[in-house]
């Protein structure tokens, strides 16, 4: 996981691997790993190495391509490392219509009830509006 930003006494981290996404799904009782794997596989398939690069160096730009082209996945943690919310946001610079941002708490519960200020901190950090009406898809 990569540190992203602090939010009061909480911290946002970016999920970078399928293993981290699987762990997040287990902790949070939701399916973020499924969406992470789909996005990761699509990003890998869309990678084209630069022309003229020797075969053994063709994947040098793959990691950067994946990071730029797939949605960004984040986890909100407290000081003890407890997972509190998971966010899937569009890749940097992509049109909001391309990927609907989703933010959920454990079991797909509403994270805005307890963590609205932390979500606002992430929104400020990534320069996106993360409004509940758009980002929380499960009206209960």
Backbone torsions as a table, in degrees:
resi	resn	phi	psi	omega
1	UNK	NA	149.0	-179.8
2	UNK	-115.0	130.4	176.2
3	UNK	-59.1	136.8	178.7
4	UNK	-114.3	-60.3	-180.0
5	UNK	-166.4	160.5	175.1
6	UNK	-91.2	151.6	179.1
7	UNK	-142.4	91.1	-173.6
8	UNK	61.0	-119.7	178.7
9	UNK	-97.7	18.3	-178.8
10	UNK	-120.6	166.5	-178.1
11	UNK	-139.1	137.1	173.2
12	UNK	-95.2	136.8	175.3
13	UNK	-127.0	151.7	176.2
14	UNK	-96.1	130.6	174.8
15	UNK	-78.5	129.6	-174.7
16	UNK	-116.2	-15.4	-175.7
17	UNK	-131.8	161.3	177.3
18	UNK	-64.5	-33.0	177.9
19	UNK	-62.9	-43.0	177.2
20	UNK	-63.9	-40.5	179.1
21	UNK	-65.7	-39.8	177.4
22	UNK	-63.0	-43.0	178.7
23	UNK	-63.1	-42.6	178.4
24	UNK	-60.2	-42.9	178.8
25	UNK	-61.4	-41.0	178.6
26	UNK	-65.8	-45.0	-179.2
27	UNK	-66.0	-37.3	-171.4
28	UNK	-101.2	-3.2	177.8
29	UNK	55.1	51.7	173.7
30	UNK	-148.8	-175.7	-170.3
31	UNK	-110.0	35.6	-179.9
32	UNK	-59.2	-30.9	-179.4
33	UNK	-62.7	-36.8	178.5
34	UNK	-61.4	-46.0	-179.1
35	UNK	-70.4	-37.2	177.3
36	UNK	-62.3	-48.1	-178.7
37	UNK	-62.2	-42.0	178.2
38	UNK	-61.6	-46.1	-179.1
39	UNK	-66.9	-40.1	179.6
40	UNK	-63.4	-48.2	180.0
41	UNK	-61.4	-40.9	178.5
42	UNK	-64.4	-39.9	179.3
43	UNK	-66.1	-41.7	178.3
44	UNK	-62.1	-44.2	-178.6
45	UNK	-66.1	-27.7	-177.5
46	UNK	-86.2	-3.0	-178.0
47	UNK	-78.3	131.1	173.8
48	UNK	-123.7	117.5	179.4
49	UNK	-64.5	151.6	178.1
50	UNK	-60.0	146.0	178.7
51	UNK	-65.3	144.0	176.0
52	UNK	82.6	-0.1	179.7
53	UNK	-81.4	133.4	177.9
54	UNK	-56.4	148.6	-176.1
55	UNK	-52.4	-40.6	-176.9
56	UNK	-72.0	-10.6	-179.3
57	UNK	-111.8	6.2	-173.1
58	UNK	-66.4	-24.4	-178.5
59	UNK	-95.7	9.1	-179.0
60	UNK	-58.8	-38.9	-178.8
61	UNK	-91.1	1.8	-175.3
62	UNK	-63.2	-46.5	-177.6
63	UNK	-59.6	-44.3	177.8
64	UNK	-64.6	-39.9	177.8
65	UNK	-61.0	-45.1	-179.8
66	UNK	-61.2	-46.6	-179.1
67	UNK	-61.4	-34.7	-178.7
68	UNK	-81.6	-27.6	-169.6
69	UNK	-103.8	-16.7	-179.9
70	UNK	-102.7	157.5	176.2
71	UNK	-54.9	154.4	177.8
72	UNK	-94.0	132.0	-178.9
73	UNK	-111.8	131.9	-176.2
74	UNK	-129.3	153.2	172.8
75	UNK	-127.6	138.9	176.4
76	UNK	-99.3	126.5	-178.0
77	UNK	-126.4	149.6	173.0
78	UNK	-89.8	-175.4	-176.5
79	UNK	-66.1	-18.4	178.6
80	UNK	-92.1	-4.7	-178.9
81	UNK	90.3	7.5	179.4
82	UNK	-69.8	130.2	177.7
83	UNK	-75.0	130.5	-175.7
84	UNK	-118.1	-31.7	-179.2
85	UNK	-157.6	155.4	177.6
86	UNK	-128.7	137.8	179.5
87	UNK	-126.9	140.2	171.3
88	UNK	-120.7	114.2	-177.1
89	UNK	-119.5	156.8	-179.3
90	UNK	-63.5	156.4	175.9
91	UNK	-60.8	153.6	178.6
92	UNK	-54.8	134.6	175.4
93	UNK	79.1	-0.9	-178.6
94	UNK	-88.2	148.5	178.8
95	UNK	-61.5	138.2	-179.3
96	UNK	-56.4	-26.2	-178.9
97	UNK	-76.2	-14.2	-176.0
98	UNK	-72.1	-41.5	-179.5
99	UNK	-139.8	124.6	177.9
100	UNK	-75.8	123.5	177.2
101	UNK	-67.9	140.0	-179.8
102	UNK	-132.2	132.6	175.3
103	UNK	-133.1	126.1	-178.6
104	UNK	-137.5	157.9	172.8
105	UNK	-100.5	-169.4	-177.8
106	UNK	-56.7	134.6	179.2
107	UNK	65.1	25.5	-177.9
108	UNK	64.9	25.4	176.1
109	UNK	-73.7	169.2	-178.5
110	UNK	-75.4	113.1	-179.7
111	UNK	-78.8	-15.6	-175.6
112	UNK	-70.6	-23.5	-179.2
113	UNK	-60.3	-50.2	-176.3
114	UNK	-101.2	-18.2	-169.9
115	UNK	-129.4	29.8	-178.6
116	UNK	-59.1	-42.6	-179.0
117	UNK	-64.7	-38.3	178.3
118	UNK	-67.9	-37.9	177.5
119	UNK	-65.8	-39.5	176.2
120	UNK	-61.7	-38.2	178.3
121	UNK	-64.6	-41.6	176.8
122	UNK	-64.9	-42.8	179.4
123	UNK	-57.9	-44.1	178.3
124	UNK	-63.6	-42.2	-178.0
125	UNK	-65.2	-39.9	-176.9
126	UNK	-97.0	2.5	178.1
127	UNK	58.0	47.2	176.0
128	UNK	-132.1	152.1	171.6
129	UNK	-88.2	120.7	-177.8
130	UNK	-113.6	64.9	-177.5
131	UNK	-71.9	140.4	-178.6
132	UNK	-56.5	-41.0	-177.6
133	UNK	-62.6	-25.6	179.2
134	UNK	-94.2	-42.1	-168.7
135	UNK	-91.2	-17.8	179.5
136	UNK	-108.0	102.5	-171.5
137	UNK	-82.2	-7.5	-172.3
138	UNK	-109.4	88.2	177.5
139	UNK	-74.5	126.7	179.7
140	UNK	-122.0	NA	NA
